[in-house]
Amino acid sequence: MSKSIFYHAGCPVCVSAEQDILNLINPAAVEVVNLDVEKSRIPEAQKAGLKSVPALVTPNGNVLHINFGASMADVIG
């Protein structure tokens, strides 16, 4: 993985964190994935180790959970 991936679920906490991340990191270096819209990517996020969103997965695979918007159980529904 050459980019960081920022996963979120579209909630206000997540959207705010997305804006902060894109202000801190070059937007070209971050893929943003809204799991509420791209539900097919939930297994990928779980495999990466996400326990909650918003979260940033770094290029070397570290998961940085940011604030707390929703648990993955809530995202899965």
C-alpha positions as CSV (number, residue, x, y, z in Angstrom):
1,M,0.0,0.0,0.0
2,S,1.5,3.3,-1.0
3,K,-1.2,5.6,0.3
4,S,-2.8,6.0,3.7
5,I,-6.4,5.0,3.7
6,F,-8.9,7.1,5.8
7,Y,-12.0,5.1,6.6
8,H,-15.1,6.8,8.0
9,A,-18.9,6.3,8.1
10,G,-20.2,9.7,7.1
11,C,-21.1,10.9,10.6
12,P,-20.3,14.5,11.7
13,V,-17.3,13.3,13.8
14,C,-16.0,11.4,10.8
15,V,-16.5,14.2,8.3
16,S,-14.7,16.6,10.6
17,A,-11.8,14.2,11.1
18,E,-11.6,13.8,7.3
19,Q,-11.2,17.5,6.8
20,D,-8.5,17.6,9.5
21,I,-6.6,14.7,8.0
22,L,-6.7,16.2,4.5
23,N,-5.4,19.5,5.9
24,L,-2.5,17.7,7.7
25,I,-1.6,15.2,5.0
26,N,-1.2,15.8,1.2
27,P,-4.7,14.8,-0.1
28,A,-3.0,13.0,-3.0
29,A,-1.4,10.6,-0.4
30,V,-4.7,9.7,1.2
31,E,-7.5,7.6,-0.1
32,V,-10.8,8.4,1.6
33,V,-13.3,5.6,2.0
34,N,-16.8,6.3,3.3
35,L,-18.0,2.9,4.5
36,D,-21.6,4.0,4.6
37,V,-21.4,4.5,0.9
38,E,-18.8,1.8,0.0
39,K,-20.2,-1.1,2.1
40,S,-18.3,-3.6,0.0
41,R,-15.1,-2.3,1.5
42,I,-16.1,-3.2,5.1
43,P,-14.3,-6.6,5.0
44,E,-11.2,-4.8,3.8
45,A,-11.4,-2.4,6.7
46,Q,-11.9,-5.2,9.2
47,K,-9.0,-7.1,7.8
48,A,-6.8,-4.0,8.2
49,G,-7.7,-4.1,11.9
50,L,-10.3,-1.3,12.3
51,K,-12.3,-1.4,15.5
52,S,-14.0,1.9,15.0
53,V,-14.2,4.8,12.6
54,P,-12.8,7.3,11.8
55,A,-9.5,5.6,11.4
56,L,-6.4,6.0,9.3
57,V,-4.4,3.0,8.0
58,T,-0.9,4.0,7.2
59,P,1.1,2.7,4.3
60,N,2.9,0.2,6.5
61,G,-0.4,-1.1,8.0
62,N,-0.6,0.7,11.3
63,V,-4.2,1.6,12.2
64,L,-4.7,5.0,13.9
65,H,-8.1,5.2,15.5
66,I,-9.1,8.9,15.5
67,N,-11.7,10.2,18.0
68,F,-14.7,7.9,18.1
69,G,-17.6,8.2,15.6
70,A,-18.9,4.6,15.5
71,S,-17.8,1.0,16.2
72,M,-17.3,-1.3,13.3
73,A,-20.4,-3.2,14.7
74,D,-22.4,-0.1,14.2
75,V,-21.0,0.4,10.7
76,I,-21.9,-3.2,9.7
77,G,-25.4,-2.7,11.1
